[in-house]
Amino acid sequence: MAKSTDLVQGTLDLLILKTIALEPKHGWAIAKRIQQVSQEILQVQQGSLYPALHRLEQQGWIKAHWAETETGRKAKLYSLTKSGRIQLASELANCQRLWSGVNLIVGEA
């Protein structure tokens, strides 16, 4: 049985796109930011994160480049492309529509 914190398929892509919308981040920082902003409710495992990053890069929604981090280590930083920003806006609109529908049903109870 799925735990209540398991992500609906496709949600991880949205969370990644939203997380790197403001500034490029490396994989570990993306996972930590999602965990932090969700107040520890959501935790993204490496086994889910890195395949999602690879998929988003293949789709052209993000791009990666190697850079030095704040700790002085080299890391692959991910940032949104122009088409990634368009996709993020589309995904946000779809989620808001979905959440509105769910709220209508849950509000009935």
ABEGO torsion letter per residue (X at the ends): XBBAABBBBGAAAAAAAAAAAABBBBAAAAAAAAAAAAGGABBBBAAAAAAAAAAAAAAGABBBBBBBBAAGBBBBBBBBBAAAAAAAAAAAAAAAAAAAAAAAAAAAX
